[in-house]
């Protein structure tokens, strides 16, 4: 919703497989088409390549909006093609991740919040109304799928009103629900703006088709402003 005109919704995307919990021993059968892998603390394109027996280039091609430097716990990555039949016994993701135990903990007394095993100090907490946008041309105007600084849009990009959240501010986003975002929380940086994003509003970039992203709708989310 970077433009004042409401987005045109079209297309359909469905997740084809559940995330693979690798902390237990799994007998994996061949799987057709793409599967989804939920990143752990040590996930890289290299570890995914070794684990699935698929070249790094193919995995990176299946995730064009996720640069190697932007893989973090909870991120959903597409694994292309037919997965090998194999016994898997690896250390990541953690047991917490695969069992769905809450990975978000807030300590108001010390102004710290823990997410995915990492602790962050925050200066303030904001409740804002959130929408989501895709890389579609109709949502990004003449400049295309780039943020205010000309960088390609990626998971972790948010558009803000700079009078409320200055550009460059890093926040931990919580309280949302969408399959294209990490569960419970993710780190984002305010690097974009939009004519319709005024006041206590943010617009979250989510990779995928317009119809997939539009399922986000309007949600009230909580931001922990990282110091």
N, C-alpha and C positions, 0 to 999 in steps of 0.2 A: 504494500500500500504506500509506496513512495510517491505515487501520483495522486491527485485529488479525486480523479475518476476511479471508481471501484474497478478492481481487476476483473478481467474476463476469465472465467473458469472453464477449462477444458482438459480432456485427456484423462487417463486413469493409470495409476501405478499401484501394484500390490507387492508386499514383501513375500517372497517365494519360499522362505525357509526360516525356521526359528534360529536364534543365535546358538552357537555351539559352545557348551561349557567344557573347557579343555582340562579343568583341574581333576577330572575323573577319567578313568579308562573307558574309552568308547570304541565300539566296533562299528565303523562307519561304512555304510553301503553306498554304492554309486548314486549320486544325486544329479538329476538333470537341471540344466540352466543355472542361474545364479543362486547362491545362498548368502546369508548375512552373517558376518562375524562381528561380535561386540569386542572392541579393543580393550585390552588390559593395560597394566602399568608399563609393560615392556614391549608392547606391540609396535612393530615397524613393518614396512613392506618386505624387508628382508626376512623377518621371522615368519610372516605369512607365506612367503614363497617357499621357504623350507618346510613349513608344516603341511601345506596343501599340495606340494609338488607342482606348483604352477609358477611360471616365470614372473618376476617382479613387474616387467613391462605390461603383462596381461592384467595383473591385479591393479596396477596404476591406471591403465586405460579404462578399467571398469569403475574407477573412482576419480573421474577427471576434476571434480571440485574439491578434492582433499589432497593438498600437498603433503609431502613426506614430513615436513616440519610441523604439521597441524594434526597429528594423530595423538589422541589423548584418551584416557579411560572412559568407556561408555560410548565412544564413537561407533557408529554402525558402518561397516565396510562391506561392499559387495565382493563376493568371491566368484569369479566367472567359471563357466564350463562345468565339466563333470568332475566331481571330487573323487579322488582315488579311494579304493577300498583299503583301509589301513587301521591298525591299532594305534591309538593316539594316547600318549601319556606325557603331557606338558605342564608347565608350571603356571601358565596364564591363560585366561583370566583367573582371578582368585576365586576361592570358594564363596566368598561373600557375593561376588558378582554373579555367579551362576545360580545361587540360591535365592537371589532377590532380597537379601537382607539390606536394610536401609544403610546407605553409604553417606548420608548427609547428617551432620551434627553441628548445632550452633551453640556457642558459649557466650551469651550476652555480657556476662561479667567481665570477660577479657576481650570482648569485641573480636572474637575469632570464629571462623566457620571451617569445618572440615568436610571435604568432598573428595571421594575416590582416594582416601588415605593421605591427602595433602591438606595442610592447614594454611588458611589465609587470614590476614588481619583486615578488617573492614572499618571504614570510617562512619558510614551511615547505611541505613536500609531504606529502600524506596519501594513502594507498591505502585506499579504502573500498568496501564492498559497496553497490551501487546497484540500486534498483528504479525503476519509473516509475508515475505516476498520471495520470488524465485528469480532466476536469471533471464526470464522471458523479456524480450525487447519491449513489450507493451507496458512493463512495470518499471523500466529503467531509463526511459527517455533516450535522447540522442547520444548520450555518453556510453550507452551499452552496459554490460554486466560488470561494472567496476564501482568501487566505493568513491567517496568524496575525494580521496587522495589519488585516485587512478589505479588502485590495486584491484586485482580480480576478486570478485565476491567469493567468500568461502564460509564454511561452517565456523561460527564464532564472530561473524560480522553482524553488527546491529546498527540501525539508523536511529538517530536521536534528535531531540531538540537541544542544541548546544547551550541554550540559556539554562537548561535544567541539568543536563549531563554533558559536560565539556567533551569535545572531540578528543580522542586518545585515552579516555577513561576506561579502565578495565573493571568489569563487573562479573559477579557470579550470578547467573540467572537460575531461579528456582521456581517451582510451583506451576509449571506448564505441563501439557500433555500433547505429544505428537510423536509418531513413529520415526520421523526423520531427525529427531534430536536425541542426544544421550539421555538416559533415564535420570531423573531427579535433579541434575544440575549440570551446567557447563559454563566454561569461562568464555566471555565475549569481550570484544573491544569496540568502543564507539568510534567507528571510522566512516560512518555514512550519515546522510541527512535526507530528508524528504519534505516536499511542500505540505504534505498532510500530517507530518509528524510534529505536533506542537504540544507543549506542556508535558504532562506526565504520560508520555507515550513512547513506545519503542517499536521498531519494525525489525523482525528477526529474519536474517537470510537463512533459507533452508534449501539445500540442493534437491533438485527433482522437478517434475513437471508442475505446471500451474495448478492443476487439479489436486495433485498430491499435497502441495504446499497450502492450498486454500482450505484444506481440511482443518488447519489450525484455527481459522475463524478469529474471534476476539477472545482473549483470555487475560485475566489479571494475574500478573506474575510479580515475584518479589526479587529485587536486585540487592545484592550485597556489594557496595562500592569498595573495591579493593584499594588499600593504601600502598 
